[in-house]
Amino acid sequence: MDIRIGNGYDVHALAEGLPLWLGGVKVESPLGCIAHSDGDVAIHALCDALLGALALGDIGKHFPDTSDEFAGIDSKILLGRVMELIWSRGWHVVNADITIAMQRPKLAPYIVPMRECLASLMQIPVERVSVKATTTEKLGFVGRSEGCEVYAVALLKHDEIETAD
């Protein structure tokens, strides 16, 4: 069995008056991510984990923030394109685990919708997608509500074709 694991990390600064997208879900918040795309830091970290598992570079390589094509783009589209890269090489996602570090707002009401959205995009059962939220106990840039950071891990398995001997 051929399996690969990838690790992803992303961070975005926060500012008032911007929408906050996390895991493909719009979160009610006075603060949103400053970004070239829609700023979904959770999807960005997940994309990096998926790409990293197959040594395909990072999200910036595939979707550069210097390109007008990706200005304001919905990050769910980016994850869809990453999934196409994975599937085209004969791989699929076994599971993904995402940790969001953000001081506020409380994310508990959004966890299940995030899991459902991400599972749908990756075409795997929701039971294989973990999303967790934590604070940094008011320490550092996250604790001061200056930014949001996300860690992601993804396990991929190669689709093996059974052949008769």
Chimera marker file (.cmm) of the C-alpha trace (Angstrom):
<marker_set name="trace">
<marker id="1" x="0.000" y="0.000" z="0.000" r="1" g="1" b="0" radius="0.5"/>
<marker id="2" x="1.387" y="3.386" z="-1.000" r="1" g="1" b="0" radius="0.5"/>
<marker id="3" x="0.480" y="6.174" z="1.423" r="1" g="1" b="0" radius="0.5"/>
<marker id="4" x="1.754" y="9.719" z="1.878" r="1" g="1" b="0" radius="0.5"/>
<marker id="5" x="1.307" y="12.307" z="4.593" r="1" g="1" b="0" radius="0.5"/>
<marker id="6" x="1.465" y="16.066" z="4.135" r="1" g="1" b="0" radius="0.5"/>
<marker id="7" x="1.653" y="18.965" z="6.546" r="1" g="1" b="0" radius="0.5"/>
<marker id="8" x="0.299" y="22.435" z="5.877" r="1" g="1" b="0" radius="0.5"/>
<marker id="9" x="0.437" y="25.766" z="7.664" r="1" g="1" b="0" radius="0.5"/>
<marker id="10" x="-0.966" y="29.159" z="6.809" r="1" g="1" b="0" radius="0.5"/>
<marker id="11" x="-1.459" y="32.458" z="8.564" r="1" g="1" b="0" radius="0.5"/>
<marker id="12" x="-3.334" y="35.629" z="7.663" r="1" g="1" b="0" radius="0.5"/>
<marker id="13" x="-3.554" y="39.005" z="9.333" r="1" g="1" b="0" radius="0.5"/>
<marker id="14" x="-7.001" y="40.122" z="10.462" r="1" g="1" b="0" radius="0.5"/>
<marker id="15" x="-8.694" y="43.449" z="9.872" r="1" g="1" b="0" radius="0.5"/>
<marker id="16" x="-12.091" y="44.945" z="10.642" r="1" g="1" b="0" radius="0.5"/>
<marker id="17" x="-14.787" y="45.016" z="8.005" r="1" g="1" b="0" radius="0.5"/>
<marker id="18" x="-13.571" y="42.024" z="5.966" r="1" g="1" b="0" radius="0.5"/>
<marker id="19" x="-15.487" y="38.756" z="5.607" r="1" g="1" b="0" radius="0.5"/>
<marker id="20" x="-14.141" y="35.769" z="7.544" r="1" g="1" b="0" radius="0.5"/>
<marker id="21" x="-14.122" y="32.484" z="5.634" r="1" g="1" b="0" radius="0.5"/>
<marker id="22" x="-12.877" y="29.346" z="7.379" r="1" g="1" b="0" radius="0.5"/>
<marker id="23" x="-13.136" y="25.823" z="6.007" r="1" g="1" b="0" radius="0.5"/>
<marker id="24" x="-15.426" y="26.997" z="3.226" r="1" g="1" b="0" radius="0.5"/>
<marker id="25" x="-17.921" y="28.521" z="5.689" r="1" g="1" b="0" radius="0.5"/>
<marker id="26" x="-18.639" y="32.201" z="6.283" r="1" g="1" b="0" radius="0.5"/>
<marker id="27" x="-18.117" y="32.975" z="9.970" r="1" g="1" b="0" radius="0.5"/>
<marker id="28" x="-19.879" y="35.919" z="11.608" r="1" g="1" b="0" radius="0.5"/>
<marker id="29" x="-17.090" y="38.147" z="12.863" r="1" g="1" b="0" radius="0.5"/>
<marker id="30" x="-16.120" y="41.825" z="12.904" r="1" g="1" b="0" radius="0.5"/>
<marker id="31" x="-12.658" y="40.711" z="11.736" r="1" g="1" b="0" radius="0.5"/>
<marker id="32" x="-11.736" y="39.009" z="8.476" r="1" g="1" b="0" radius="0.5"/>
<marker id="33" x="-8.541" y="37.840" z="6.805" r="1" g="1" b="0" radius="0.5"/>
<marker id="34" x="-6.436" y="40.185" z="4.704" r="1" g="1" b="0" radius="0.5"/>
<marker id="35" x="-5.622" y="38.226" z="1.557" r="1" g="1" b="0" radius="0.5"/>
<marker id="36" x="-5.335" y="38.190" z="-2.213" r="1" g="1" b="0" radius="0.5"/>
<marker id="37" x="-8.039" y="35.498" z="-2.411" r="1" g="1" b="0" radius="0.5"/>
<marker id="38" x="-11.034" y="35.209" z="-0.071" r="1" g="1" b="0" radius="0.5"/>
<marker id="39" x="-8.507" y="34.537" z="2.718" r="1" g="1" b="0" radius="0.5"/>
<marker id="40" x="-9.787" y="31.122" z="3.825" r="1" g="1" b="0" radius="0.5"/>
<marker id="41" x="-6.705" y="30.286" z="5.872" r="1" g="1" b="0" radius="0.5"/>
<marker id="42" x="-8.065" y="26.816" z="6.766" r="1" g="1" b="0" radius="0.5"/>
<marker id="43" x="-8.457" y="25.777" z="3.129" r="1" g="1" b="0" radius="0.5"/>
<marker id="44" x="-5.057" y="27.263" z="2.303" r="1" g="1" b="0" radius="0.5"/>
<marker id="45" x="-3.349" y="25.170" z="4.998" r="1" g="1" b="0" radius="0.5"/>
<marker id="46" x="-5.257" y="22.088" z="3.834" r="1" g="1" b="0" radius="0.5"/>
<marker id="47" x="-4.191" y="22.698" z="0.218" r="1" g="1" b="0" radius="0.5"/>
<marker id="48" x="-0.565" y="22.922" z="1.363" r="1" g="1" b="0" radius="0.5"/>
<marker id="49" x="-0.907" y="19.637" z="3.274" r="1" g="1" b="0" radius="0.5"/>
<marker id="50" x="-2.420" y="17.896" z="0.238" r="1" g="1" b="0" radius="0.5"/>
<marker id="51" x="0.164" y="19.291" z="-2.172" r="1" g="1" b="0" radius="0.5"/>
<marker id="52" x="2.984" y="18.517" z="0.244" r="1" g="1" b="0" radius="0.5"/>
<marker id="53" x="1.955" y="14.874" z="0.528" r="1" g="1" b="0" radius="0.5"/>
<marker id="54" x="2.779" y="14.437" z="-3.164" r="1" g="1" b="0" radius="0.5"/>
<marker id="55" x="5.734" y="16.868" z="-3.210" r="1" g="1" b="0" radius="0.5"/>
<marker id="56" x="3.846" y="19.161" z="-5.596" r="1" g="1" b="0" radius="0.5"/>
<marker id="57" x="5.023" y="22.411" z="-4.023" r="1" g="1" b="0" radius="0.5"/>
<marker id="58" x="2.773" y="24.778" z="-2.146" r="1" g="1" b="0" radius="0.5"/>
<marker id="59" x="-0.348" y="26.812" z="-2.732" r="1" g="1" b="0" radius="0.5"/>
<marker id="60" x="1.710" y="29.851" z="-3.799" r="1" g="1" b="0" radius="0.5"/>
<marker id="61" x="3.320" y="27.863" z="-6.602" r="1" g="1" b="0" radius="0.5"/>
<marker id="62" x="-0.037" y="26.803" z="-8.039" r="1" g="1" b="0" radius="0.5"/>
<marker id="63" x="-2.066" y="29.936" z="-7.234" r="1" g="1" b="0" radius="0.5"/>
<marker id="64" x="0.342" y="32.888" z="-6.924" r="1" g="1" b="0" radius="0.5"/>
<marker id="65" x="-0.865" y="35.995" z="-5.126" r="1" g="1" b="0" radius="0.5"/>
<marker id="66" x="0.678" y="38.052" z="-7.913" r="1" g="1" b="0" radius="0.5"/>
<marker id="67" x="-1.861" y="36.722" z="-10.432" r="1" g="1" b="0" radius="0.5"/>
<marker id="68" x="-5.048" y="38.660" z="-11.158" r="1" g="1" b="0" radius="0.5"/>
<marker id="69" x="-6.704" y="35.310" z="-11.935" r="1" g="1" b="0" radius="0.5"/>
<marker id="70" x="-6.798" y="34.515" z="-8.217" r="1" g="1" b="0" radius="0.5"/>
<marker id="71" x="-7.753" y="37.954" z="-6.875" r="1" g="1" b="0" radius="0.5"/>
<marker id="72" x="-10.732" y="37.461" z="-4.569" r="1" g="1" b="0" radius="0.5"/>
<marker id="73" x="-11.168" y="33.827" z="-5.647" r="1" g="1" b="0" radius="0.5"/>
<marker id="74" x="-13.270" y="31.483" z="-3.548" r="1" g="1" b="0" radius="0.5"/>
<marker id="75" x="-10.790" y="29.141" z="-1.861" r="1" g="1" b="0" radius="0.5"/>
<marker id="76" x="-13.185" y="26.231" z="-2.384" r="1" g="1" b="0" radius="0.5"/>
<marker id="77" x="-12.267" y="26.544" z="-6.079" r="1" g="1" b="0" radius="0.5"/>
<marker id="78" x="-8.584" y="26.320" z="-5.162" r="1" g="1" b="0" radius="0.5"/>
<marker id="79" x="-9.194" y="23.170" z="-3.102" r="1" g="1" b="0" radius="0.5"/>
<marker id="80" x="-11.143" y="21.720" z="-6.026" r="1" g="1" b="0" radius="0.5"/>
<marker id="81" x="-8.176" y="22.301" z="-8.324" r="1" g="1" b="0" radius="0.5"/>
<marker id="82" x="-5.800" y="20.728" z="-5.806" r="1" g="1" b="0" radius="0.5"/>
<marker id="83" x="-8.097" y="17.693" z="-5.606" r="1" g="1" b="0" radius="0.5"/>
<marker id="84" x="-8.054" y="17.387" z="-9.396" r="1" g="1" b="0" radius="0.5"/>
<marker id="85" x="-4.230" y="17.279" z="-9.261" r="1" g="1" b="0" radius="0.5"/>
<marker id="86" x="-4.388" y="14.528" z="-6.644" r="1" g="1" b="0" radius="0.5"/>
<marker id="87" x="-7.052" y="12.451" z="-8.396" r="1" g="1" b="0" radius="0.5"/>
<marker id="88" x="-5.321" y="12.770" z="-11.776" r="1" g="1" b="0" radius="0.5"/>
<marker id="89" x="-2.264" y="11.083" z="-10.251" r="1" g="1" b="0" radius="0.5"/>
<marker id="90" x="-4.299" y="8.186" z="-8.876" r="1" g="1" b="0" radius="0.5"/>
<marker id="91" x="-4.454" y="9.317" z="-5.242" r="1" g="1" b="0" radius="0.5"/>
<marker id="92" x="-7.310" y="9.996" z="-2.836" r="1" g="1" b="0" radius="0.5"/>
<marker id="93" x="-7.579" y="11.492" z="0.635" r="1" g="1" b="0" radius="0.5"/>
<marker id="94" x="-7.804" y="9.027" z="3.507" r="1" g="1" b="0" radius="0.5"/>
<marker id="95" x="-8.316" y="11.720" z="6.151" r="1" g="1" b="0" radius="0.5"/>
<marker id="96" x="-7.502" y="15.307" z="7.058" r="1" g="1" b="0" radius="0.5"/>
<marker id="97" x="-6.991" y="16.981" z="10.426" r="1" g="1" b="0" radius="0.5"/>
<marker id="98" x="-7.111" y="20.779" z="10.746" r="1" g="1" b="0" radius="0.5"/>
<marker id="99" x="-6.421" y="22.974" z="13.778" r="1" g="1" b="0" radius="0.5"/>
<marker id="100" x="-7.489" y="26.625" z="13.681" r="1" g="1" b="0" radius="0.5"/>
<marker id="101" x="-5.842" y="28.988" z="16.186" r="1" g="1" b="0" radius="0.5"/>
<marker id="102" x="-7.915" y="32.136" z="16.631" r="1" g="1" b="0" radius="0.5"/>
<marker id="103" x="-8.723" y="34.154" z="19.731" r="1" g="1" b="0" radius="0.5"/>
<marker id="104" x="-12.192" y="35.228" z="18.617" r="1" g="1" b="0" radius="0.5"/>
<marker id="105" x="-14.909" y="34.598" z="17.571" r="1" g="1" b="0" radius="0.5"/>
<marker id="106" x="-15.750" y="31.247" z="19.120" r="1" g="1" b="0" radius="0.5"/>
<marker id="107" x="-15.805" y="28.722" z="16.271" r="1" g="1" b="0" radius="0.5"/>
<marker id="108" x="-17.711" y="25.823" z="17.879" r="1" g="1" b="0" radius="0.5"/>
<marker id="109" x="-20.968" y="26.543" z="15.960" r="1" g="1" b="0" radius="0.5"/>
<marker id="110" x="-19.075" y="26.401" z="12.649" r="1" g="1" b="0" radius="0.5"/>
<marker id="111" x="-17.072" y="23.186" z="13.117" r="1" g="1" b="0" radius="0.5"/>
<marker id="112" x="-19.666" y="20.738" z="11.739" r="1" g="1" b="0" radius="0.5"/>
<marker id="113" x="-20.482" y="22.893" z="8.678" r="1" g="1" b="0" radius="0.5"/>
<marker id="114" x="-16.721" y="23.218" z="7.985" r="1" g="1" b="0" radius="0.5"/>
<marker id="115" x="-16.244" y="19.448" z="8.217" r="1" g="1" b="0" radius="0.5"/>
<marker id="116" x="-19.196" y="18.864" z="5.903" r="1" g="1" b="0" radius="0.5"/>
<marker id="117" x="-17.991" y="21.402" z="3.353" r="1" g="1" b="0" radius="0.5"/>
<marker id="118" x="-14.420" y="20.092" z="3.280" r="1" g="1" b="0" radius="0.5"/>
<marker id="119" x="-15.523" y="16.452" z="3.138" r="1" g="1" b="0" radius="0.5"/>
<marker id="120" x="-17.757" y="17.261" z="0.185" r="1" g="1" b="0" radius="0.5"/>
<marker id="121" x="-14.954" y="19.025" z="-1.679" r="1" g="1" b="0" radius="0.5"/>
<marker id="122" x="-12.529" y="16.156" z="-1.058" r="1" g="1" b="0" radius="0.5"/>
<marker id="123" x="-15.252" y="13.562" z="-1.778" r="1" g="1" b="0" radius="0.5"/>
<marker id="124" x="-14.685" y="11.644" z="1.449" r="1" g="1" b="0" radius="0.5"/>
<marker id="125" x="-16.987" y="10.822" z="4.403" r="1" g="1" b="0" radius="0.5"/>
<marker id="126" x="-17.326" y="13.608" z="6.964" r="1" g="1" b="0" radius="0.5"/>
<marker id="127" x="-16.015" y="11.184" z="9.618" r="1" g="1" b="0" radius="0.5"/>
<marker id="128" x="-12.609" y="11.467" z="7.932" r="1" g="1" b="0" radius="0.5"/>
<marker id="129" x="-12.352" y="15.242" z="8.354" r="1" g="1" b="0" radius="0.5"/>
<marker id="130" x="-11.404" y="16.720" z="11.704" r="1" g="1" b="0" radius="0.5"/>
<marker id="131" x="-11.590" y="20.447" z="12.384" r="1" g="1" b="0" radius="0.5"/>
<marker id="132" x="-10.575" y="21.766" z="15.781" r="1" g="1" b="0" radius="0.5"/>
<marker id="133" x="-10.422" y="25.305" z="17.116" r="1" g="1" b="0" radius="0.5"/>
<marker id="134" x="-8.217" y="26.687" z="19.837" r="1" g="1" b="0" radius="0.5"/>
<marker id="135" x="-7.076" y="30.009" z="21.235" r="1" g="1" b="0" radius="0.5"/>
<marker id="136" x="-3.569" y="30.929" z="22.266" r="1" g="1" b="0" radius="0.5"/>
<marker id="137" x="-4.690" y="32.107" z="25.711" r="1" g="1" b="0" radius="0.5"/>
<marker id="138" x="-4.261" y="35.709" z="24.549" r="1" g="1" b="0" radius="0.5"/>
<marker id="139" x="-0.575" y="35.146" z="23.750" r="1" g="1" b="0" radius="0.5"/>
<marker id="140" x="1.146" y="36.354" z="20.573" r="1" g="1" b="0" radius="0.5"/>
<marker id="141" x="-0.391" y="37.808" z="17.420" r="1" g="1" b="0" radius="0.5"/>
<marker id="142" x="-3.245" y="35.269" z="17.514" r="1" g="1" b="0" radius="0.5"/>
<marker id="143" x="-4.006" y="36.118" z="21.133" r="1" g="1" b="0" radius="0.5"/>
<marker id="144" x="-4.094" y="39.815" z="20.321" r="1" g="1" b="0" radius="0.5"/>
<marker id="145" x="-6.584" y="39.076" z="17.471" r="1" g="1" b="0" radius="0.5"/>
<marker id="146" x="-4.091" y="40.368" z="14.922" r="1" g="1" b="0" radius="0.5"/>
<marker id="147" x="-4.147" y="37.144" z="12.918" r="1" g="1" b="0" radius="0.5"/>
<marker id="148" x="-5.344" y="33.605" z="12.474" r="1" g="1" b="0" radius="0.5"/>
<marker id="149" x="-3.139" y="30.557" z="11.942" r="1" g="1" b="0" radius="0.5"/>
<marker id="150" x="-4.028" y="27.064" z="10.824" r="1" g="1" b="0" radius="0.5"/>
<marker id="151" x="-2.197" y="23.743" z="10.869" r="1" g="1" b="0" radius="0.5"/>
<marker id="152" x="-3.328" y="20.875" z="8.648" r="1" g="1" b="0" radius="0.5"/>
<marker id="153" x="-2.307" y="17.277" z="8.078" r="1" g="1" b="0" radius="0.5"/>
<marker id="154" x="-3.592" y="15.048" z="5.287" r="1" g="1" b="0" radius="0.5"/>
<marker id="155" x="-3.063" y="11.368" z="4.584" r="1" g="1" b="0" radius="0.5"/>
<marker id="156" x="-3.280" y="10.191" z="0.975" r="1" g="1" b="0" radius="0.5"/>
<marker id="157" x="-3.501" y="6.669" z="-0.439" r="1" g="1" b="0" radius="0.5"/>
<marker id="158" x="-2.710" y="5.614" z="-3.985" r="1" g="1" b="0" radius="0.5"/>
<marker id="159" x="-5.532" y="3.937" z="-5.877" r="1" g="1" b="0" radius="0.5"/>
<marker id="160" x="-4.127" y="0.523" z="-6.583" r="1" g="1" b="0" radius="0.5"/>
<marker id="161" x="-5.590" y="-1.416" z="-9.456" r="1" g="1" b="0" radius="0.5"/>
<marker id="162" x="-6.238" y="-5.079" z="-8.714" r="1" g="1" b="0" radius="0.5"/>
<marker id="163" x="-4.954" y="-7.342" z="-11.460" r="1" g="1" b="0" radius="0.5"/>
<marker id="164" x="-5.539" y="-11.055" z="-11.898" r="1" g="1" b="0" radius="0.5"/>
<marker id="165" x="-2.362" y="-13.143" z="-11.988" r="1" g="1" b="0" radius="0.5"/>
<link id1="1" id2="2" r="1" g="1" b="0" radius="0.2"/>
<link id1="2" id2="3" r="1" g="1" b="0" radius="0.2"/>
<link id1="3" id2="4" r="1" g="1" b="0" radius="0.2"/>
<link id1="4" id2="5" r="1" g="1" b="0" radius="0.2"/>
<link id1="5" id2="6" r="1" g="1" b="0" radius="0.2"/>
<link id1="6" id2="7" r="1" g="1" b="0" radius="0.2"/>
<link id1="7" id2="8" r="1" g="1" b="0" radius="0.2"/>
<link id1="8" id2="9" r="1" g="1" b="0" radius="0.2"/>
<link id1="9" id2="10" r="1" g="1" b="0" radius="0.2"/>
<link id1="10" id2="11" r="1" g="1" b="0" radius="0.2"/>
<link id1="11" id2="12" r="1" g="1" b="0" radius="0.2"/>
<link id1="12" id2="13" r="1" g="1" b="0" radius="0.2"/>
<link id1="13" id2="14" r="1" g="1" b="0" radius="0.2"/>
<link id1="14" id2="15" r="1" g="1" b="0" radius="0.2"/>
<link id1="15" id2="16" r="1" g="1" b="0" radius="0.2"/>
<link id1="16" id2="17" r="1" g="1" b="0" radius="0.2"/>
<link id1="17" id2="18" r="1" g="1" b="0" radius="0.2"/>
<link id1="18" id2="19" r="1" g="1" b="0" radius="0.2"/>
<link id1="19" id2="20" r="1" g="1" b="0" radius="0.2"/>
<link id1="20" id2="21" r="1" g="1" b="0" radius="0.2"/>
<link id1="21" id2="22" r="1" g="1" b="0" radius="0.2"/>
<link id1="22" id2="23" r="1" g="1" b="0" radius="0.2"/>
<link id1="23" id2="24" r="1" g="1" b="0" radius="0.2"/>
<link id1="24" id2="25" r="1" g="1" b="0" radius="0.2"/>
<link id1="25" id2="26" r="1" g="1" b="0" radius="0.2"/>
<link id1="26" id2="27" r="1" g="1" b="0" radius="0.2"/>
<link id1="27" id2="28" r="1" g="1" b="0" radius="0.2"/>
<link id1="28" id2="29" r="1" g="1" b="0" radius="0.2"/>
<link id1="29" id2="30" r="1" g="1" b="0" radius="0.2"/>
<link id1="30" id2="31" r="1" g="1" b="0" radius="0.2"/>
<link id1="31" id2="32" r="1" g="1" b="0" radius="0.2"/>
<link id1="32" id2="33" r="1" g="1" b="0" radius="0.2"/>
<link id1="33" id2="34" r="1" g="1" b="0" radius="0.2"/>
<link id1="34" id2="35" r="1" g="1" b="0" radius="0.2"/>
<link id1="35" id2="36" r="1" g="1" b="0" radius="0.2"/>
<link id1="36" id2="37" r="1" g="1" b="0" radius="0.2"/>
<link id1="37" id2="38" r="1" g="1" b="0" radius="0.2"/>
<link id1="38" id2="39" r="1" g="1" b="0" radius="0.2"/>
<link id1="39" id2="40" r="1" g="1" b="0" radius="0.2"/>
<link id1="40" id2="41" r="1" g="1" b="0" radius="0.2"/>
<link id1="41" id2="42" r="1" g="1" b="0" radius="0.2"/>
<link id1="42" id2="43" r="1" g="1" b="0" radius="0.2"/>
<link id1="43" id2="44" r="1" g="1" b="0" radius="0.2"/>
<link id1="44" id2="45" r="1" g="1" b="0" radius="0.2"/>
<link id1="45" id2="46" r="1" g="1" b="0" radius="0.2"/>
<link id1="46" id2="47" r="1" g="1" b="0" radius="0.2"/>
<link id1="47" id2="48" r="1" g="1" b="0" radius="0.2"/>
<link id1="48" id2="49" r="1" g="1" b="0" radius="0.2"/>
<link id1="49" id2="50" r="1" g="1" b="0" radius="0.2"/>
<link id1="50" id2="51" r="1" g="1" b="0" radius="0.2"/>
<link id1="51" id2="52" r="1" g="1" b="0" radius="0.2"/>
<link id1="52" id2="53" r="1" g="1" b="0" radius="0.2"/>
<link id1="53" id2="54" r="1" g="1" b="0" radius="0.2"/>
<link id1="54" id2="55" r="1" g="1" b="0" radius="0.2"/>
<link id1="55" id2="56" r="1" g="1" b="0" radius="0.2"/>
<link id1="56" id2="57" r="1" g="1" b="0" radius="0.2"/>
<link id1="57" id2="58" r="1" g="1" b="0" radius="0.2"/>
<link id1="58" id2="59" r="1" g="1" b="0" radius="0.2"/>
<link id1="59" id2="60" r="1" g="1" b="0" radius="0.2"/>
<link id1="60" id2="61" r="1" g="1" b="0" radius="0.2"/>
<link id1="61" id2="62" r="1" g="1" b="0" radius="0.2"/>
<link id1="62" id2="63" r="1" g="1" b="0" radius="0.2"/>
<link id1="63" id2="64" r="1" g="1" b="0" radius="0.2"/>
<link id1="64" id2="65" r="1" g="1" b="0" radius="0.2"/>
<link id1="65" id2="66" r="1" g="1" b="0" radius="0.2"/>
<link id1="66" id2="67" r="1" g="1" b="0" radius="0.2"/>
<link id1="67" id2="68" r="1" g="1" b="0" radius="0.2"/>
<link id1="68" id2="69" r="1" g="1" b="0" radius="0.2"/>
<link id1="69" id2="70" r="1" g="1" b="0" radius="0.2"/>
<link id1="70" id2="71" r="1" g="1" b="0" radius="0.2"/>
<link id1="71" id2="72" r="1" g="1" b="0" radius="0.2"/>
<link id1="72" id2="73" r="1" g="1" b="0" radius="0.2"/>
<link id1="73" id2="74" r="1" g="1" b="0" radius="0.2"/>
<link id1="74" id2="75" r="1" g="1" b="0" radius="0.2"/>
<link id1="75" id2="76" r="1" g="1" b="0" radius="0.2"/>
<link id1="76" id2="77" r="1" g="1" b="0" radius="0.2"/>
<link id1="77" id2="78" r="1" g="1" b="0" radius="0.2"/>
<link id1="78" id2="79" r="1" g="1" b="0" radius="0.2"/>
<link id1="79" id2="80" r="1" g="1" b="0" radius="0.2"/>
<link id1="80" id2="81" r="1" g="1" b="0" radius="0.2"/>
<link id1="81" id2="82" r="1" g="1" b="0" radius="0.2"/>
<link id1="82" id2="83" r="1" g="1" b="0" radius="0.2"/>
<link id1="83" id2="84" r="1" g="1" b="0" radius="0.2"/>
<link id1="84" id2="85" r="1" g="1" b="0" radius="0.2"/>
<link id1="85" id2="86" r="1" g="1" b="0" radius="0.2"/>
<link id1="86" id2="87" r="1" g="1" b="0" radius="0.2"/>
<link id1="87" id2="88" r="1" g="1" b="0" radius="0.2"/>
<link id1="88" id2="89" r="1" g="1" b="0" radius="0.2"/>
<link id1="89" id2="90" r="1" g="1" b="0" radius="0.2"/>
<link id1="90" id2="91" r="1" g="1" b="0" radius="0.2"/>
<link id1="91" id2="92" r="1" g="1" b="0" radius="0.2"/>
<link id1="92" id2="93" r="1" g="1" b="0" radius="0.2"/>
<link id1="93" id2="94" r="1" g="1" b="0" radius="0.2"/>
<link id1="94" id2="95" r="1" g="1" b="0" radius="0.2"/>
<link id1="95" id2="96" r="1" g="1" b="0" radius="0.2"/>
<link id1="96" id2="97" r="1" g="1" b="0" radius="0.2"/>
<link id1="97" id2="98" r="1" g="1" b="0" radius="0.2"/>
<link id1="98" id2="99" r="1" g="1" b="0" radius="0.2"/>
<link id1="99" id2="100" r="1" g="1" b="0" radius="0.2"/>
<link id1="100" id2="101" r="1" g="1" b="0" radius="0.2"/>
<link id1="101" id2="102" r="1" g="1" b="0" radius="0.2"/>
<link id1="102" id2="103" r="1" g="1" b="0" radius="0.2"/>
<link id1="103" id2="104" r="1" g="1" b="0" radius="0.2"/>
<link id1="104" id2="105" r="1" g="1" b="0" radius="0.2"/>
<link id1="105" id2="106" r="1" g="1" b="0" radius="0.2"/>
<link id1="106" id2="107" r="1" g="1" b="0" radius="0.2"/>
<link id1="107" id2="108" r="1" g="1" b="0" radius="0.2"/>
<link id1="108" id2="109" r="1" g="1" b="0" radius="0.2"/>
<link id1="109" id2="110" r="1" g="1" b="0" radius="0.2"/>
<link id1="110" id2="111" r="1" g="1" b="0" radius="0.2"/>
<link id1="111" id2="112" r="1" g="1" b="0" radius="0.2"/>
<link id1="112" id2="113" r="1" g="1" b="0" radius="0.2"/>
<link id1="113" id2="114" r="1" g="1" b="0" radius="0.2"/>
<link id1="114" id2="115" r="1" g="1" b="0" radius="0.2"/>
<link id1="115" id2="116" r="1" g="1" b="0" radius="0.2"/>
<link id1="116" id2="117" r="1" g="1" b="0" radius="0.2"/>
<link id1="117" id2="118" r="1" g="1" b="0" radius="0.2"/>
<link id1="118" id2="119" r="1" g="1" b="0" radius="0.2"/>
<link id1="119" id2="120" r="1" g="1" b="0" radius="0.2"/>
<link id1="120" id2="121" r="1" g="1" b="0" radius="0.2"/>
<link id1="121" id2="122" r="1" g="1" b="0" radius="0.2"/>
<link id1="122" id2="123" r="1" g="1" b="0" radius="0.2"/>
<link id1="123" id2="124" r="1" g="1" b="0" radius="0.2"/>
<link id1="124" id2="125" r="1" g="1" b="0" radius="0.2"/>
<link id1="125" id2="126" r="1" g="1" b="0" radius="0.2"/>
<link id1="126" id2="127" r="1" g="1" b="0" radius="0.2"/>
<link id1="127" id2="128" r="1" g="1" b="0" radius="0.2"/>
<link id1="128" id2="129" r="1" g="1" b="0" radius="0.2"/>
<link id1="129" id2="130" r="1" g="1" b="0" radius="0.2"/>
<link id1="130" id2="131" r="1" g="1" b="0" radius="0.2"/>
<link id1="131" id2="132" r="1" g="1" b="0" radius="0.2"/>
<link id1="132" id2="133" r="1" g="1" b="0" radius="0.2"/>
<link id1="133" id2="134" r="1" g="1" b="0" radius="0.2"/>
<link id1="134" id2="135" r="1" g="1" b="0" radius="0.2"/>
<link id1="135" id2="136" r="1" g="1" b="0" radius="0.2"/>
<link id1="136" id2="137" r="1" g="1" b="0" radius="0.2"/>
<link id1="137" id2="138" r="1" g="1" b="0" radius="0.2"/>
<link id1="138" id2="139" r="1" g="1" b="0" radius="0.2"/>
<link id1="139" id2="140" r="1" g="1" b="0" radius="0.2"/>
<link id1="140" id2="141" r="1" g="1" b="0" radius="0.2"/>
<link id1="141" id2="142" r="1" g="1" b="0" radius="0.2"/>
<link id1="142" id2="143" r="1" g="1" b="0" radius="0.2"/>
<link id1="143" id2="144" r="1" g="1" b="0" radius="0.2"/>
<link id1="144" id2="145" r="1" g="1" b="0" radius="0.2"/>
<link id1="145" id2="146" r="1" g="1" b="0" radius="0.2"/>
<link id1="146" id2="147" r="1" g="1" b="0" radius="0.2"/>
<link id1="147" id2="148" r="1" g="1" b="0" radius="0.2"/>
<link id1="148" id2="149" r="1" g="1" b="0" radius="0.2"/>
<link id1="149" id2="150" r="1" g="1" b="0" radius="0.2"/>
<link id1="150" id2="151" r="1" g="1" b="0" radius="0.2"/>
<link id1="151" id2="152" r="1" g="1" b="0" radius="0.2"/>
<link id1="152" id2="153" r="1" g="1" b="0" radius="0.2"/>
<link id1="153" id2="154" r="1" g="1" b="0" radius="0.2"/>
<link id1="154" id2="155" r="1" g="1" b="0" radius="0.2"/>
<link id1="155" id2="156" r="1" g="1" b="0" radius="0.2"/>
<link id1="156" id2="157" r="1" g="1" b="0" radius="0.2"/>
<link id1="157" id2="158" r="1" g="1" b="0" radius="0.2"/>
<link id1="158" id2="159" r="1" g="1" b="0" radius="0.2"/>
<link id1="159" id2="160" r="1" g="1" b="0" radius="0.2"/>
<link id1="160" id2="161" r="1" g="1" b="0" radius="0.2"/>
<link id1="161" id2="162" r="1" g="1" b="0" radius="0.2"/>
<link id1="162" id2="163" r="1" g="1" b="0" radius="0.2"/>
<link id1="163" id2="164" r="1" g="1" b="0" radius="0.2"/>
<link id1="164" id2="165" r="1" g="1" b="0" radius="0.2"/>
</marker_set>
